[in-house]
Amino acid sequence: MMKIKKIAAGILMLSAVFGAALNAQDRNEIITVYNEGAKAIQTDVPAAITAFEKVVALSEQVGETADDLKDKAVKVLPGLYYKLAATAYNEKKPATEIIAAAKLADAMSDKYGNSTYKANSEKILVNGYYRMASEFFSANDYENALLAFDSVLTLNPDHIASIYNKALIFRNQDNADAFEETIDLFLSKLDPEEDADKITQAKGLALEYFRAAGSKANSANQLDEALALLNRAAKYGDDKTMFYFFADVYNKQNNFTEGAAYAQKGLDLETGDAEAKAMFYYQLAVAQLGQGDTSAACASFKNALYGAFADAAKAQRTNLKCE
């Protein structure tokens, strides 16, 4: 029995020595792979990633004696994946390639617990989707452009360029409700002082769109719809041409009080010559005539005897027997 115990103890000692030798050999192999990765960092990022990923895998097989090497590799890997994504973006690779690289970098940042590279990877992902959306927009592929802009906004709800471009798409599609909702969202994201120019541009875009739509409805004698559209335009500011259309619609509806008021508003904003003011004087005259003030109407028709309104104003003065 004593002899058996001595033999067993000898076997255990040999196993421990042999195990230690194996662990040392495995660690040396991991060190070799780690050094390969470190050498490739500056010249071949994909090769460096492959090496450091192998370091992590081998370290997990070896155990505690290689934990320090694993920790070093884990610290390096998120930055390398991010570098691939950043390079794809800076070299203006296709948007799909940028997005794929950024998604991988984002996932690896999660896997290895690096919040800084995760945030930076998501910025590149936003830029990749925005580039894709812009390309679809330029090609008039509005449906895919909207999907890509929505992907941007899922990641960054305050990406105002995407919101504005969505508004442009809805305008081009003549989707009035979606356009209004989106341009209002865009305006709500802007700072009144720092973004004054953007606010002016966006309001001008919306006013012009609804003013034109109101004019079209007016020409089709859809007067209630015209007023509704003009009121939507008025939400974005004052405009002399819009006031002219208001006056015309109200006069057609025999609402001469409002017709006169809007004609006067247009006159107040018009700083041009007599020909420029003729359109407003004509609507003012129509309203005054409707209110029974022939004398005032004659005077206003006289002021409308210019340009495109000259013949109509002259005919009115003749019918009214104005002096």
C-alpha positions in Angstrom: 0.0 0.0 0.0 2.9 2.4 0.8 4.5 1.6 -2.5 1.2 2.4 -4.3 0.9 5.7 -2.5 4.5 6.7 -3.5 3.8 5.8 -7.2 0.6 7.8 -7.1 2.3 10.8 -5.6 5.0 10.6 -8.3 2.3 10.5 -11.0 0.7 13.6 -9.5 4.0 15.5 -9.4 4.7 14.6 -13.0 1.2 15.7 -14.0 1.6 19.0 -12.3 5.0 19.6 -13.9 3.7 18.5 -17.3 0.5 20.7 -16.9 2.6 23.7 -16.0 4.8 23.1 -19.1 1.7 22.9 -21.2 0.3 26.1 -19.8 3.6 27.9 -20.4 3.7 26.6 -24.0 0.1 27.7 -24.5 0.8 31.1 -23.1 3.8 31.5 -25.3 1.6 30.6 -28.3 -0.9 33.3 -27.3 1.9 35.8 -26.8 3.1 35.1 -30.3 -0.4 35.6 -31.8 -0.8 38.8 -29.7 2.5 40.2 -31.1 1.4 39.4 -34.6 -1.8 41.5 -34.0 0.2 44.3 -32.5 2.5 44.4 -35.5 -0.4 44.5 -37.9 -2.3 47.3 -36.3 -0.8 50.1 -38.4 -0.7 48.3 -41.7 -3.4 45.7 -41.8 -6.4 46.2 -39.5 -8.4 43.1 -40.6 -5.3 40.9 -39.9 -4.9 42.6 -36.5 -8.5 41.9 -35.7 -8.1 38.3 -36.7 -5.1 37.9 -34.4 -6.6 39.6 -31.4 -9.8 37.6 -31.7 -7.7 34.5 -31.7 -5.9 35.7 -28.6 -9.3 36.0 -26.9 -10.4 32.5 -28.0 -7.1 30.9 -27.0 -7.0 32.7 -23.7 -10.5 31.4 -22.8 -9.2 27.8 -23.5 -6.1 28.2 -21.4 -7.7 29.9 -18.4 -6.4 32.2 -15.7 -2.8 32.2 -16.8 -3.7 34.0 -20.0 -6.3 36.4 -18.6 -3.9 39.4 -18.9 -3.5 38.8 -22.6 -7.2 38.4 -23.1 -7.8 41.7 -21.3 -5.3 43.5 -23.5 -6.9 42.1 -26.6 -10.4 43.1 -25.4 -9.3 46.6 -24.9 -7.9 46.9 -28.4 -10.6 45.2 -30.5 -13.4 47.8 -30.3 -11.1 50.5 -31.6 -10.0 48.3 -34.5 -13.6 47.6 -35.6 -14.3 51.3 -35.3 -11.3 52.1 -37.4 -12.6 49.9 -40.2 -16.0 51.7 -40.1 -14.3 55.1 -40.0 -12.0 54.2 -42.9 -15.0 53.1 -45.0 -16.8 56.3 -44.4 -13.7 58.6 -44.9 -12.8 56.8 -48.1 -16.4 57.3 -49.3 -17.1 53.6 -49.8 -20.7 52.6 -50.9 -23.3 53.4 -48.2 -24.1 49.7 -47.7 -20.4 49.0 -46.9 -20.3 51.8 -44.4 -23.5 50.7 -42.7 -22.3 47.1 -42.5 -18.9 48.1 -41.0 -20.6 50.5 -38.5 -23.1 47.9 -37.4 -20.2 45.4 -36.8 -18.3 48.0 -34.8 -21.4 48.8 -32.8 -21.9 45.1 -32.0 -18.3 44.5 -31.1 -18.4 47.6 -28.8 -21.3 46.0 -27.0 -19.6 42.6 -26.9 -16.4 44.0 -25.4 -18.1 46.7 -23.2 -16.7 49.9 -24.7 -19.3 52.7 -24.6 -17.1 55.3 -26.2 -16.5 53.3 -29.4 -20.2 52.3 -29.4 -21.2 56.0 -29.5 -18.7 56.7 -32.2 -19.8 53.7 -34.3 -23.4 54.8 -34.1 -22.4 58.2 -35.4 -20.9 56.6 -38.4 -24.0 54.4 -38.8 -26.1 57.6 -38.8 -23.9 59.1 -41.5 -24.0 55.9 -43.5 -27.8 55.8 -43.5 -27.9 59.5 -44.3 -25.6 59.0 -47.3 -27.8 56.2 -48.5 -30.9 58.3 -48.0 -29.4 61.2 -49.9 -28.5 58.9 -52.8 -32.0 57.6 -53.0 -33.4 61.1 -52.8 -31.1 62.3 -55.6 -32.4 59.4 -57.7 -36.0 60.4 -56.9 -36.5 57.0 -55.2 -38.6 58.6 -52.5 -39.9 55.4 -50.8 -36.4 54.0 -50.2 -35.2 57.5 -49.2 -37.9 57.8 -46.6 -36.9 54.3 -45.2 -33.3 55.4 -44.9 -34.1 58.7 -43.3 -36.3 56.9 -40.8 -33.3 54.7 -40.0 -31.3 57.8 -39.3 -34.0 59.2 -37.0 -34.4 55.9 -35.1 -30.7 56.3 -34.1 -30.8 60.1 -33.7 -34.3 61.6 -33.5 -32.8 65.1 -33.5 -31.1 64.7 -36.9 -32.7 67.8 -38.4 -31.2 67.4 -41.9 -33.1 64.1 -42.2 -36.3 65.7 -40.9 -36.0 68.5 -43.4 -35.3 66.2 -46.3 -38.3 64.1 -45.4 -40.4 67.3 -45.6 -39.0 68.0 -49.1 -40.0 64.5 -50.2 -43.6 64.9 -48.9 -43.8 68.2 -50.6 -42.6 66.6 -53.9 -45.2 63.9 -53.4 -47.9 66.6 -52.8 -48.6 64.9 -49.4 -49.8 68.1 -47.7 -50.6 66.6 -44.3 -47.3 64.7 -44.0 -45.4 67.8 -45.2 -47.0 70.0 -42.7 -46.4 67.6 -39.8 -42.8 67.1 -40.8 -41.9 70.7 -41.4 -43.5 71.6 -38.0 -41.4 68.9 -36.4 -38.3 70.4 -38.0 -39.2 73.9 -36.8 -39.7 72.6 -33.3 -36.1 71.3 -33.2 -34.5 74.6 -34.1 -33.2 77.3 -31.8 -34.9 80.7 -32.5 -31.6 82.6 -32.3 -28.9 80.2 -33.5 -31.1 78.7 -36.3 -32.9 81.9 -37.5 -31.9 81.3 -41.1 -33.1 77.7 -41.1 -36.4 78.9 -39.6 -36.9 81.5 -42.2 -36.1 79.1 -45.0 -38.5 76.4 -43.7 -41.3 78.8 -43.0 -40.9 80.2 -46.5 -41.0 76.7 -48.0 -44.2 75.9 -46.2 -45.9 79.2 -46.9 -45.1 78.9 -50.6 -46.4 75.4 -50.8 -49.7 76.0 -49.2 -50.1 79.4 -50.9 -49.7 77.7 -54.3 -52.1 75.0 -53.3 -54.6 77.6 -52.2 -54.2 79.5 -55.5 -54.8 76.2 -57.4 -58.0 75.5 -55.5 -59.1 79.1 -56.0 -58.6 78.7 -59.8 -60.7 75.6 -59.7 -63.4 77.6 -57.8 -63.0 75.3 -54.8 -63.3 78.2 -52.4 -63.6 76.5 -49.1 -60.6 74.3 -49.8 -58.7 77.4 -51.0 -59.4 79.2 -47.7 -58.3 76.2 -45.7 -55.0 75.9 -47.6 -54.4 79.7 -47.4 -54.9 79.6 -43.7 -52.4 76.8 -43.4 -50.0 79.0 -45.4 -50.7 81.9 -43.0 -49.4 79.9 -40.1 -45.9 80.4 -41.4 -46.0 84.2 -41.8 -47.3 87.2 -43.7 -47.1 87.4 -47.5 -48.5 89.9 -49.9 -49.3 87.4 -52.6 -51.1 85.2 -50.1 -53.1 88.2 -49.0 -54.1 88.8 -52.6 -55.5 85.3 -52.9 -57.3 85.7 -49.6 -59.0 88.8 -50.9 -59.9 87.2 -54.2 -61.5 84.1 -52.5 -63.4 86.2 -50.0 -64.7 88.5 -52.7 -65.9 85.5 -54.7 -67.7 84.4 -51.5 -69.3 87.8 -51.2 -67.5 88.3 -47.9 -66.5 91.8 -48.9 -65.4 92.9 -45.4 -62.7 90.3 -45.4 -61.9 90.9 -49.0 -61.2 94.6 -48.4 -59.2 93.8 -45.3 -56.9 91.4 -47.0 -56.5 93.6 -50.1 -55.4 96.4 -47.8 -53.0 94.0 -46.0 -51.4 93.3 -49.4 -51.2 97.0 -50.2 -49.5 97.6 -46.9 -46.8 95.1 -47.7 -46.3 96.1 -51.4 -43.5 98.6 -51.7 -43.3 98.4 -55.5 -44.6 100.8 -58.2 -48.1 101.5 -59.3 -48.2 98.4 -61.5 -47.1 96.2 -58.6 -49.9 97.6 -56.5 -52.6 97.3 -59.2 -53.6 93.7 -58.2 -54.4 94.8 -54.6 -56.3 97.9 -55.7 -58.4 95.8 -58.0 -59.4 93.4 -55.2 -60.0 96.4 -52.9 -62.2 97.9 -55.6 -64.3 94.7 -56.0 -64.8 94.6 -52.2 -65.8 98.3 -52.0 -68.2 97.8 -54.8 -69.7 94.8 -53.1 -70.1 97.0 -49.9 -72.0 99.5 -52.0 -69.3 102.2 -51.9 -69.2 103.1 -55.6 -67.1 106.2 -55.2 -64.3 104.4 -53.3 -64.5 101.6 -55.9 -64.1 104.0 -58.8 -61.0 105.5 -57.1 -59.5 102.0 -56.4 -60.2 100.8 -60.0 -58.4 103.9 -61.2 -55.4 102.8 -59.2 -55.6 99.4 -60.8 -55.3 100.7 -64.4 -51.9 99.1 -64.8 -50.4 95.9 -66.3 -52.5 92.8 -66.3 -55.4 94.5 -64.5 -55.7 97.5 -66.8 -58.4 96.1 -69.1 -60.5 94.7 -66.4 -60.3 97.9 -64.3 -61.1 100.0 -67.3 -64.2 97.9 -68.1 -65.4 98.2 -64.4 -65.0 102.0 -64.5 -66.9 102.2 -67.7 -69.8 100.1 -66.3 -69.8 102.2 -63.1 -69.6 105.4 -65.2 -66.8 106.6 -63.1 -65.6 110.1 -63.7 
